[in-house]
Amino acid sequence: MDDLQIIDLYWARSESAVAETSRKYGPYCRSIAYGILRSEEDSEECVNDTWLRAWDAMPPHRPASLRAFLGRIARNLSLNRLKALSAEKRGGSQLALALEELGETVPAPGSVERAVEDRELAELFDRFLSRLEPEARRLFVRRYWYLSPIGEIAAEYGMSESKVKMSLLRSRGKLKKLLEKEGIEI
């Protein structure tokens, strides 16, 4: 079943919408959740919550890309669960490591005083990613969107960990230059 048909099922409030969504996007959303949480049980809960959020959002929202819509929901739910799980024990998680790596590149939420709206910043990131070489873009997205560990990325792409780290360092440098060029204080 294609995405438009699945979205139409949500709009018709058909319970088969959830079953079709799970069939088509279950593995995708589970991989996002597991990449962040590293727990089958917690990942499955986030995926089930993803279907509930999608049900609640449609209607009135009609996503342009169902895959991106569901992926974003699964990622945000997983990050929220990770924060809750690690509230007492700070540090050591892939989220903490990834945010630390990006900390010197991306402005802190309160430091910009919203000089650049979120949409403009998203467009800037899209432009940045489109200018990266395909391999560097894949590594950047795997690390900072999916929060995959360096070792896992290296194994998946048949690279050494030092090569992955160097690529990420160079990409963060390019991002920093672009942000500075656009007048975004870091």
Z-matrix of the N, CA and C atoms (Angstrom, degrees):
N
C 1 1.447
C 2 1.528 1 107.73
N 3 1.321 2 116.97 1 136.55
C 4 1.464 3 118.68 2 -178.50
C 5 1.534 4 110.65 3 -85.04
N 6 1.321 5 115.25 4 167.72
C 7 1.463 6 121.81 5 -173.21
C 8 1.527 7 112.65 6 -60.91
N 9 1.326 8 117.24 7 -40.36
C 10 1.466 9 119.32 8 -179.26
C 11 1.529 10 111.31 9 -63.02
N 12 1.317 11 116.69 10 -37.26
C 13 1.458 12 120.10 11 177.60
C 14 1.529 13 111.15 12 -67.07
N 15 1.321 14 116.02 13 -39.04
C 16 1.465 15 119.91 14 178.48
C 17 1.526 16 110.01 15 -65.51
N 18 1.319 17 117.10 16 -43.90
C 19 1.465 18 120.96 17 178.09
C 20 1.520 19 110.28 18 -61.26
N 21 1.324 20 116.62 19 -41.14
C 22 1.472 21 120.34 20 177.32
C 23 1.531 22 111.16 21 -60.67
N 24 1.335 23 116.92 22 -36.05
C 25 1.467 24 120.03 23 176.86
C 26 1.531 25 110.94 24 -63.11
N 27 1.339 26 116.00 25 -40.92
C 28 1.473 27 119.08 26 176.67
C 29 1.527 28 110.05 27 -61.49
N 30 1.309 29 116.14 28 -44.83
C 31 1.464 30 120.36 29 -178.30
C 32 1.526 31 111.07 30 -65.31
N 33 1.321 32 117.24 31 -30.41
C 34 1.462 33 121.18 32 177.65
C 35 1.534 34 110.96 33 -83.69
N 36 1.338 35 116.84 34 -2.55
C 37 1.463 36 124.44 35 -179.11
C 38 1.526 37 111.30 36 60.49
N 39 1.312 38 115.58 37 35.97
C 40 1.455 39 122.10 38 177.50
C 41 1.527 40 109.32 39 -84.64
N 42 1.334 41 116.03 40 129.61
C 43 1.461 42 119.94 41 -179.99
C 44 1.524 43 112.08 42 -65.29
N 45 1.310 44 117.72 43 -18.42
C 46 1.465 45 119.95 44 177.91
C 47 1.530 46 111.13 45 -68.95
N 48 1.327 47 117.26 46 -14.00
C 49 1.468 48 120.59 47 177.04
C 50 1.522 49 110.38 48 -59.53
N 51 1.321 50 116.45 49 -43.33
C 52 1.465 51 120.82 50 -178.96
C 53 1.525 52 110.29 51 -67.19
N 54 1.319 53 116.73 52 -42.68
C 55 1.467 54 119.97 53 179.73
C 56 1.533 55 110.90 54 -63.13
N 57 1.317 56 117.22 55 -43.35
C 58 1.467 57 121.03 56 179.41
C 59 1.533 58 110.87 57 -66.79
N 60 1.321 59 116.01 58 -39.17
C 61 1.469 60 120.24 59 178.33
C 62 1.518 61 110.19 60 -63.87
N 63 1.320 62 116.20 61 -44.77
C 64 1.460 63 120.94 62 179.86
C 65 1.524 64 111.18 63 -63.22
N 66 1.316 65 116.39 64 -41.39
C 67 1.471 66 120.49 65 179.59
C 68 1.523 67 111.37 66 -62.69
N 69 1.328 68 115.84 67 -44.40
C 70 1.460 69 119.83 68 -174.43
C 71 1.528 70 112.84 69 -83.85
N 72 1.327 71 117.38 70 -39.77
C 73 1.462 72 120.30 71 -172.41
C 74 1.529 73 115.00 72 -115.63
N 75 1.332 74 117.11 73 3.36
C 76 1.461 75 120.04 74 179.05
C 77 1.525 76 113.21 75 -56.71
N 78 1.342 77 118.43 76 -52.60
C 79 1.468 78 119.22 77 -179.68
C 80 1.537 79 112.60 78 -60.84
N 81 1.312 80 116.92 79 -38.82
C 82 1.470 81 121.25 80 179.26
C 83 1.527 82 110.95 81 -62.58
N 84 1.319 83 116.87 82 -49.55
C 85 1.467 84 120.56 83 -178.59
C 86 1.523 85 111.19 84 -68.41
N 87 1.355 86 117.77 85 -36.33
C 88 1.458 87 120.08 86 176.65
C 89 1.521 88 111.05 87 -63.78
N 90 1.325 89 117.50 88 -38.55
C 91 1.468 90 119.15 89 -179.46
C 92 1.533 91 110.65 90 -66.64
N 93 1.325 92 116.96 91 -36.13
C 94 1.461 93 120.00 92 176.48
C 95 1.522 94 109.96 93 -64.90
N 96 1.327 95 116.27 94 -50.03
C 97 1.464 96 121.00 95 -177.65
C 98 1.525 97 111.05 96 -63.14
N 99 1.333 98 116.99 97 -44.66
C 100 1.457 99 119.67 98 -178.91
C 101 1.532 100 111.57 99 -66.77
N 102 1.320 101 116.19 100 -35.64
C 103 1.466 102 119.51 101 178.23
C 104 1.524 103 112.26 102 -61.27
N 105 1.290 104 116.97 103 -29.34
C 106 1.459 105 121.62 104 179.80
C 107 1.525 106 111.37 105 -90.79
N 108 1.325 107 116.73 106 -45.02
C 109 1.463 108 120.88 107 -171.57
C 110 1.523 109 114.67 108 -91.72
N 111 1.322 110 117.58 109 -27.90
C 112 1.465 111 122.54 110 -178.16
C 113 1.525 112 111.89 111 56.92
N 114 1.325 113 115.69 112 35.84
C 115 1.458 114 122.00 113 178.75
C 116 1.522 115 107.69 114 -145.86
N 117 1.341 116 116.45 115 122.63
C 118 1.466 117 121.01 116 179.95
C 119 1.529 118 110.68 117 -60.81
N 120 1.326 119 116.44 118 -45.18
C 121 1.461 120 120.79 119 -176.82
C 122 1.530 121 111.75 120 -63.90
N 123 1.323 122 117.10 121 -48.87
C 124 1.465 123 120.64 122 179.62
C 125 1.530 124 111.01 123 -65.27
N 126 1.327 125 116.48 124 -37.18
C 127 1.459 126 120.78 125 179.07
C 128 1.519 127 110.81 126 -63.46
N 129 1.336 128 116.15 127 -43.89
C 130 1.459 129 120.09 128 -179.85
C 131 1.527 130 110.90 129 -63.02
N 132 1.320 131 117.01 130 -39.66
C 133 1.470 132 120.05 131 177.09
C 134 1.524 133 111.08 132 -62.29
N 135 1.328 134 116.96 133 -42.55
C 136 1.465 135 120.37 134 179.42
C 137 1.523 136 111.46 135 -65.14
N 138 1.314 137 116.55 136 -37.80
C 139 1.463 138 119.88 137 178.86
C 140 1.531 139 109.74 138 -65.56
N 141 1.331 140 117.00 139 -44.39
C 142 1.467 141 119.56 140 177.46
C 143 1.526 142 111.01 141 -62.41
N 144 1.329 143 116.80 142 -38.75
C 145 1.466 144 120.35 143 176.13
C 146 1.527 145 111.19 144 -66.07
N 147 1.332 146 116.46 145 -30.46
C 148 1.466 147 120.83 146 177.43
C 149 1.523 148 109.90 147 -62.23
N 150 1.342 149 116.53 148 -43.86
C 151 1.461 150 119.34 149 179.86
C 152 1.527 151 110.29 150 -63.95
N 153 1.333 152 116.86 151 -38.82
C 154 1.466 153 120.29 152 178.31
C 155 1.525 154 111.16 153 -64.39
N 156 1.332 155 116.81 154 -43.89
C 157 1.472 156 120.21 155 178.14
C 158 1.520 157 111.23 156 -63.12
N 159 1.322 158 116.99 157 -40.03
C 160 1.467 159 120.26 158 177.82
C 161 1.529 160 109.60 159 -63.40
N 162 1.322 161 116.57 160 -42.24
C 163 1.471 162 121.08 161 178.66
C 164 1.523 163 110.31 162 -60.47
N 165 1.330 164 116.75 163 -43.33
C 166 1.462 165 121.32 164 -179.32
C 167 1.531 166 112.67 165 -69.72
N 168 1.320 167 116.94 166 -28.65
C 169 1.467 168 120.96 167 -175.20
C 170 1.532 169 113.26 168 -85.41
N 171 1.333 170 116.37 169 -25.19
C 172 1.471 171 119.92 170 -177.66
C 173 1.512 172 109.80 171 -115.35
N 174 1.297 173 122.92 172 121.74
C 175 1.456 174 124.16 173 -17.26
C 176 1.524 175 111.33 174 -71.75
N 177 1.269 176 119.95 175 168.73
C 178 1.456 177 131.06 176 18.01
C 179 1.530 178 113.66 177 -91.85
N 180 1.329 179 118.38 178 -14.78
C 181 1.466 180 120.03 179 -175.24
C 182 1.527 181 110.17 180 -81.29
N 183 1.333 182 116.24 181 136.18
C 184 1.463 183 122.16 182 174.74
C 185 1.525 184 106.41 183 -120.73
N 186 1.346 185 117.01 184 99.08
C 187 1.463 186 119.74 185 -175.49
C 188 1.528 187 112.84 186 -65.83
N 189 1.329 188 115.05 187 142.75
C 190 1.467 189 120.53 188 176.82
C 191 1.523 190 110.34 189 -72.25
N 192 1.342 191 116.14 190 -35.69
C 193 1.465 192 121.71 191 178.13
C 194 1.525 193 107.64 192 -129.47
N 195 1.331 194 116.57 193 109.31
C 196 1.457 195 120.76 194 -178.69
C 197 1.523 196 110.67 195 -63.65
N 198 1.317 197 117.58 196 -39.51
C 199 1.473 198 121.69 197 179.82
C 200 1.520 199 110.67 198 -60.28
N 201 1.327 200 117.55 199 -48.90
C 202 1.464 201 121.07 200 -179.83
C 203 1.528 202 110.78 201 -65.87
N 204 1.319 203 116.71 202 -39.88
C 205 1.458 204 122.41 203 179.39
C 206 1.529 205 110.73 204 -59.92
N 207 1.329 206 116.57 205 -49.85
C 208 1.459 207 121.09 206 179.99
C 209 1.522 208 111.66 207 -68.06
N 210 1.333 209 116.62 208 -39.11
C 211 1.466 210 120.65 209 178.73
C 212 1.516 211 111.83 210 -61.77
N 213 1.328 212 115.87 211 -40.81
C 214 1.461 213 119.81 212 179.45
C 215 1.533 214 110.71 213 -66.75
N 216 1.314 215 116.79 214 -41.65
C 217 1.468 216 119.92 215 178.30
C 218 1.533 217 109.95 216 -62.53
N 219 1.330 218 116.64 217 -47.92
C 220 1.469 219 120.51 218 -179.33
C 221 1.521 220 111.09 219 -61.08
N 222 1.309 221 116.61 220 -41.66
C 223 1.466 222 120.48 221 -179.99
C 224 1.522 223 110.94 222 -64.88
N 225 1.320 224 117.10 223 -47.29
C 226 1.464 225 120.03 224 -178.60
C 227 1.520 226 111.59 225 -64.35
N 228 1.326 227 117.78 226 -41.72
C 229 1.457 228 120.38 227 177.33
C 230 1.529 229 111.03 228 -63.22
N 231 1.324 230 116.57 229 -40.61
C 232 1.467 231 120.84 230 179.44
C 233 1.521 232 111.30 231 -65.74
N 234 1.324 233 116.67 232 -42.20
C 235 1.462 234 119.76 233 177.87
C 236 1.526 235 110.84 234 -63.91
N 237 1.319 236 117.21 235 -40.87
C 238 1.466 237 120.40 236 177.25
C 239 1.521 238 111.26 237 -62.95
N 240 1.333 239 116.81 238 -41.44
C 241 1.458 240 120.04 239 178.29
C 242 1.523 241 110.57 240 -66.01
N 243 1.327 242 116.92 241 -40.08
C 244 1.457 243 120.34 242 178.97
C 245 1.529 244 110.75 243 -62.53
N 246 1.326 245 116.70 244 -42.36
C 247 1.465 246 120.00 245 177.21
C 248 1.516 247 110.53 246 -60.16
N 249 1.319 248 116.36 247 -43.29
C 250 1.462 249 119.96 248 -179.98
C 251 1.525 250 111.13 249 -65.20
N 252 1.327 251 116.49 250 -41.58
C 253 1.460 252 120.04 251 -178.95
C 254 1.522 253 112.95 252 -68.61
N 255 1.330 254 116.09 253 -31.08
C 256 1.468 255 118.97 254 -176.47
C 257 1.522 256 112.63 255 -105.92
N 258 1.327 257 117.28 256 17.58
C 259 1.464 258 120.33 257 -178.51
C 260 1.522 259 111.72 258 -60.26
N 261 1.329 260 117.14 259 -35.87
C 262 1.458 261 119.83 260 -178.04
C 263 1.514 262 112.62 261 -86.71
N 264 1.307 263 116.92 262 -27.58
C 265 1.469 264 119.31 263 -177.56
C 266 1.518 265 109.52 264 -119.13
N 267 1.279 266 117.35 265 91.76
C 268 1.468 267 123.32 266 -177.93
C 269 1.517 268 111.03 267 -73.12
N 270 1.338 269 114.62 268 148.10
C 271 1.460 270 121.17 269 174.12
C 272 1.517 271 112.44 270 84.81
N 273 1.326 272 115.42 271 162.78
C 274 1.441 273 121.58 272 175.74
C 275 1.514 274 114.93 273 89.17
N 276 1.309 275 118.92 274 -17.67
C 277 1.458 276 120.00 275 -179.20
C 278 1.525 277 109.87 276 -85.44
N 279 1.340 278 115.75 277 162.28
C 280 1.464 279 119.88 278 177.65
C 281 1.525 280 110.27 279 -63.67
N 282 1.333 281 117.01 280 -33.37
C 283 1.460 282 120.03 281 177.26
C 284 1.520 283 110.31 282 -61.06
N 285 1.322 284 116.41 283 -48.55
C 286 1.463 285 120.04 284 -179.21
C 287 1.527 286 110.94 285 -62.61
N 288 1.331 287 116.74 286 -42.43
C 289 1.465 288 120.14 287 -179.98
C 290 1.527 289 111.60 288 -65.04
N 291 1.330 290 116.62 289 -45.31
C 292 1.465 291 120.29 290 -179.13
C 293 1.524 292 111.07 291 -64.77
N 294 1.325 293 116.65 292 -41.95
C 295 1.466 294 119.47 293 179.39
C 296 1.524 295 111.28 294 -66.90
N 297 1.316 296 116.61 295 -35.75
C 298 1.462 297 119.78 296 177.14
C 299 1.529 298 110.37 297 -64.10
N 300 1.323 299 116.84 298 -42.02
C 301 1.463 300 120.98 299 179.08
C 302 1.522 301 111.15 300 -62.21
N 303 1.333 302 116.53 301 -40.82
C 304 1.461 303 120.58 302 -178.48
C 305 1.523 304 112.59 303 -83.35
N 306 1.316 305 116.97 304 -11.79
C 307 1.463 306 121.51 305 -174.10
C 308 1.518 307 115.38 306 -54.62
N 309 1.318 308 116.98 307 -34.45
C 310 1.464 309 120.20 308 -178.89
C 311 1.524 310 111.80 309 -88.38
N 312 1.313 311 117.53 310 -1.84
C 313 1.457 312 121.93 311 -176.74
C 314 1.515 313 112.48 312 -108.26
N 315 1.317 314 116.76 313 -45.65
C 316 1.453 315 122.36 314 -173.68
C 317 1.520 316 109.77 315 -100.17
N 318 1.325 317 117.70 316 138.20
C 319 1.455 318 119.81 317 -179.30
C 320 1.523 319 112.29 318 -65.17
N 321 1.317 320 114.91 319 148.24
C 322 1.459 321 120.60 320 176.37
C 323 1.523 322 109.08 321 -70.04
N 324 1.331 323 117.82 322 152.40
C 325 1.463 324 120.22 323 -175.26
C 326 1.526 325 114.40 324 -54.59
N 327 1.315 326 119.57 325 -38.82
C 328 1.458 327 120.62 326 -176.21
C 329 1.512 328 114.64 327 -93.59
N 330 1.330 329 118.42 328 -5.96
C 331 1.461 330 119.79 329 -172.26
C 332 1.529 331 113.82 330 -82.86
N 333 1.292 332 118.75 331 -20.36
C 334 1.457 333 121.06 332 -175.28
C 335 1.525 334 111.55 333 -90.18
N 336 1.323 335 116.78 334 -17.15
C 337 1.466 336 122.70 335 -177.51
C 338 1.525 337 110.54 336 57.35
N 339 1.323 338 113.78 337 33.06
C 340 1.461 339 121.11 338 176.00
C 341 1.524 340 113.92 339 56.64
N 342 1.355 341 116.49 340 35.60
C 343 1.460 342 120.80 341 175.97
C 344 1.528 343 110.25 342 -63.77
N 345 1.317 344 115.28 343 -31.21
C 346 1.457 345 120.51 344 177.23
C 347 1.519 346 107.13 345 -117.01
N 348 1.312 347 116.78 346 123.55
C 349 1.460 348 119.95 347 179.84
C 350 1.525 349 110.04 348 -66.26
N 351 1.321 350 114.75 349 157.62
C 352 1.460 351 119.86 350 -178.74
C 353 1.524 352 112.14 351 -55.96
N 354 1.301 353 116.88 352 -38.78
C 355 1.469 354 119.89 353 -179.18
C 356 1.529 355 110.76 354 -64.33
N 357 1.319 356 117.04 355 -42.92
C 358 1.459 357 120.14 356 179.16
C 359 1.518 358 110.86 357 -64.60
N 360 1.324 359 116.49 358 -38.43
C 361 1.456 360 120.24 359 178.29
C 362 1.530 361 110.59 360 -66.12
N 363 1.330 362 116.76 361 -39.96
C 364 1.463 363 120.51 362 177.24
C 365 1.523 364 110.63 363 -62.93
N 366 1.326 365 117.28 364 -41.23
C 367 1.467 366 120.58 365 177.77
C 368 1.518 367 110.77 366 -64.59
N 369 1.318 368 116.50 367 -35.85
C 370 1.459 369 120.96 368 177.69
C 371 1.533 370 110.36 369 -65.08
N 372 1.340 371 116.87 370 -42.63
C 373 1.459 372 120.37 371 177.34
C 374 1.525 373 110.73 372 -64.61
N 375 1.325 374 116.90 373 -40.21
C 376 1.462 375 119.67 374 177.15
C 377 1.522 376 110.74 375 -60.17
N 378 1.315 377 116.05 376 -43.81
C 379 1.465 378 120.71 377 179.04
C 380 1.526 379 109.98 378 -63.47
N 381 1.320 380 116.77 379 -43.11
C 382 1.464 381 121.36 380 178.50
C 383 1.532 382 110.32 381 -59.37
N 384 1.329 383 116.58 382 -48.87
C 385 1.462 384 119.94 383 -178.16
C 386 1.523 385 111.94 384 -64.81
N 387 1.316 386 117.11 385 -35.95
C 388 1.463 387 119.46 386 -179.30
C 389 1.523 388 112.05 387 -68.93
N 390 1.319 389 117.22 388 -22.73
C 391 1.467 390 120.82 389 179.95
C 392 1.525 391 112.69 390 -86.84
N 393 1.313 392 117.62 391 -15.16
C 394 1.462 393 120.24 392 178.77
C 395 1.528 394 110.05 393 -73.48
N 396 1.305 395 115.01 394 150.84
C 397 1.467 396 119.88 395 171.90
C 398 1.530 397 107.61 396 -61.80
N 399 1.329 398 117.84 397 149.49
C 400 1.476 399 119.72 398 -176.82
C 401 1.532 400 114.27 399 -52.79
N 402 1.324 401 117.21 400 -43.13
C 403 1.464 402 119.50 401 -179.62
C 404 1.529 403 111.04 402 -64.54
N 405 1.318 404 117.48 403 -45.13
C 406 1.462 405 121.19 404 179.38
C 407 1.525 406 110.78 405 -63.73
N 408 1.326 407 116.53 406 -37.55
C 409 1.469 408 120.69 407 178.65
C 410 1.526 409 110.25 408 -64.64
N 411 1.337 410 116.91 409 -44.32
C 412 1.473 411 120.20 410 179.59
C 413 1.522 412 110.69 411 -60.98
N 414 1.322 413 116.23 412 -44.06
C 415 1.464 414 119.85 413 -179.79
C 416 1.525 415 111.15 414 -64.27
N 417 1.330 416 116.27 415 -43.46
C 418 1.472 417 121.80 416 -178.99
C 419 1.536 418 110.67 417 -61.96
N 420 1.315 419 115.74 418 -46.45
C 421 1.467 420 120.02 419 -178.80
C 422 1.529 421 110.58 420 -66.91
N 423 1.327 422 117.42 421 -42.26
C 424 1.467 423 120.20 422 178.88
C 425 1.523 424 111.06 423 -60.78
N 426 1.328 425 116.83 424 -39.27
C 427 1.463 426 119.60 425 -177.64
C 428 1.527 427 111.96 426 -77.65
N 429 1.325 428 117.56 427 -46.91
C 430 1.462 429 119.53 428 -169.47
C 431 1.521 430 114.72 429 -100.92
N 432 1.315 431 118.92 430 -12.74
C 433 1.463 432 119.78 431 173.16
C 434 1.526 433 109.57 432 -101.02
N 435 1.341 434 115.36 433 -51.13
C 436 1.460 435 119.63 434 -178.61
C 437 1.524 436 112.89 435 -87.21
N 438 1.329 437 118.01 436 -9.24
C 439 1.466 438 124.44 437 177.72
C 440 1.525 439 112.10 438 58.15
N 441 1.321 440 116.79 439 37.44
C 442 1.456 441 121.40 440 179.62
C 443 1.524 442 110.00 441 -74.58
N 444 1.330 443 116.80 442 142.16
C 445 1.469 444 120.29 443 176.64
C 446 1.531 445 110.82 444 -65.05
N 447 1.314 446 115.65 445 150.11
C 448 1.471 447 121.88 446 -179.57
C 449 1.527 448 110.78 447 -54.59
N 450 1.329 449 117.08 448 -45.79
C 451 1.463 450 120.97 449 -178.60
C 452 1.519 451 112.69 450 -60.44
N 453 1.317 452 116.37 451 -39.32
C 454 1.469 453 120.99 452 179.13
C 455 1.527 454 110.67 453 -67.45
N 456 1.320 455 116.86 454 -41.43
C 457 1.468 456 121.17 455 178.44
C 458 1.526 457 109.52 456 -62.93
N 459 1.322 458 115.93 457 -46.45
C 460 1.468 459 120.87 458 -179.34
C 461 1.524 460 110.58 459 -59.23
N 462 1.317 461 116.78 460 -45.03
C 463 1.468 462 120.23 461 -179.37
C 464 1.527 463 111.11 462 -65.14
N 465 1.314 464 116.71 463 -42.08
C 466 1.458 465 119.85 464 -178.04
C 467 1.517 466 112.29 465 -63.83
N 468 1.338 467 116.93 466 -38.45
C 469 1.461 468 120.23 467 -176.55
C 470 1.525 469 113.10 468 -99.62
N 471 1.336 470 117.47 469 6.64
C 472 1.455 471 121.33 470 177.04
C 473 1.518 472 112.99 471 63.95
N 474 1.332 473 116.56 472 42.44
C 475 1.470 474 122.31 473 -178.87
C 476 1.523 475 109.13 474 -123.10
N 477 1.300 476 114.99 475 165.00
C 478 1.455 477 118.89 476 171.91
C 479 1.530 478 108.23 477 -79.77
N 480 1.314 479 115.89 478 156.48
C 481 1.462 480 119.55 479 178.42
C 482 1.531 481 110.76 480 -62.67
N 483 1.327 482 116.29 481 -35.46
C 484 1.469 483 118.59 482 -179.36
C 485 1.528 484 111.13 483 -66.70
N 486 1.324 485 117.64 484 -34.34
C 487 1.467 486 119.94 485 177.14
C 488 1.527 487 110.77 486 -67.00
N 489 1.332 488 117.14 487 -41.04
C 490 1.465 489 121.17 488 177.64
C 491 1.523 490 109.46 489 -63.26
N 492 1.333 491 116.78 490 -46.34
C 493 1.474 492 120.67 491 179.92
C 494 1.524 493 111.18 492 -60.53
N 495 1.320 494 116.99 493 -41.29
C 496 1.462 495 120.41 494 -179.09
C 497 1.529 496 110.59 495 -67.16
N 498 1.310 497 116.88 496 -41.40
C 499 1.460 498 120.04 497 177.66
C 500 1.523 499 110.68 498 -61.51
N 501 1.312 500 116.91 499 -44.07
C 502 1.467 501 121.07 500 179.09
C 503 1.532 502 111.18 501 -64.73
N 504 1.318 503 116.52 502 -39.33
C 505 1.468 504 120.67 503 177.86
C 506 1.529 505 110.48 504 -62.23
N 507 1.311 506 116.34 505 -45.15
C 508 1.465 507 120.37 506 178.81
C 509 1.524 508 111.34 507 -64.40
N 510 1.320 509 116.52 508 -41.68
C 511 1.471 510 120.10 509 179.25
C 512 1.523 511 110.91 510 -64.65
N 513 1.325 512 117.25 511 -41.81
C 514 1.470 513 119.64 512 177.18
C 515 1.520 514 110.59 513 -62.79
N 516 1.328 515 116.75 514 -36.92
C 517 1.461 516 120.50 515 176.79
C 518 1.523 517 111.78 516 -62.88
N 519 1.327 518 116.21 517 -42.78
C 520 1.469 519 120.27 518 177.33
C 521 1.521 520 110.92 519 -64.09
N 522 1.331 521 116.03 520 -40.59
C 523 1.459 522 120.23 521 178.05
C 524 1.526 523 110.52 522 -62.98
N 525 1.312 524 116.19 523 -42.95
C 526 1.466 525 120.84 524 179.65
C 527 1.533 526 110.79 525 -61.19
N 528 1.317 527 116.71 526 -44.44
C 529 1.464 528 120.32 527 178.46
C 530 1.523 529 111.45 528 -61.67
N 531 1.323 530 116.44 529 -42.85
C 532 1.462 531 120.59 530 179.58
C 533 1.530 532 110.62 531 -63.36
N 534 1.325 533 117.00 532 -44.83
C 535 1.462 534 120.28 533 179.58
C 536 1.528 535 111.05 534 -62.24
N 537 1.328 536 116.13 535 -42.54
C 538 1.470 537 119.86 536 178.66
C 539 1.525 538 110.89 537 -64.75
N 540 1.328 539 116.16 538 -40.99
C 541 1.465 540 121.00 539 178.64
C 542 1.530 541 111.10 540 -60.92
N 543 1.332 542 116.32 541 -35.42
C 544 1.453 543 122.14 542 -179.93
C 545 1.528 544 112.27 543 -82.58
N 546 1.329 545 116.20 544 -0.34
C 547 1.458 546 120.28 545 176.98
C 548 1.511 547 115.18 546 82.08
N 549 1.296 548 116.36 547 21.51
C 550 1.461 549 120.20 548 178.18
C 551 1.520 550 108.20 549 -94.29
N 552 1.329 551 115.21 550 118.35
C 553 1.463 552 120.21 551 -178.28
C 554 1.516 553 110.84 552 -73.92
N 555 1.308 554 113.94 553 140.63
C 556 1.460 555 119.63 554 -178.05
C 557 1.510 556 109.87 555 -109.87
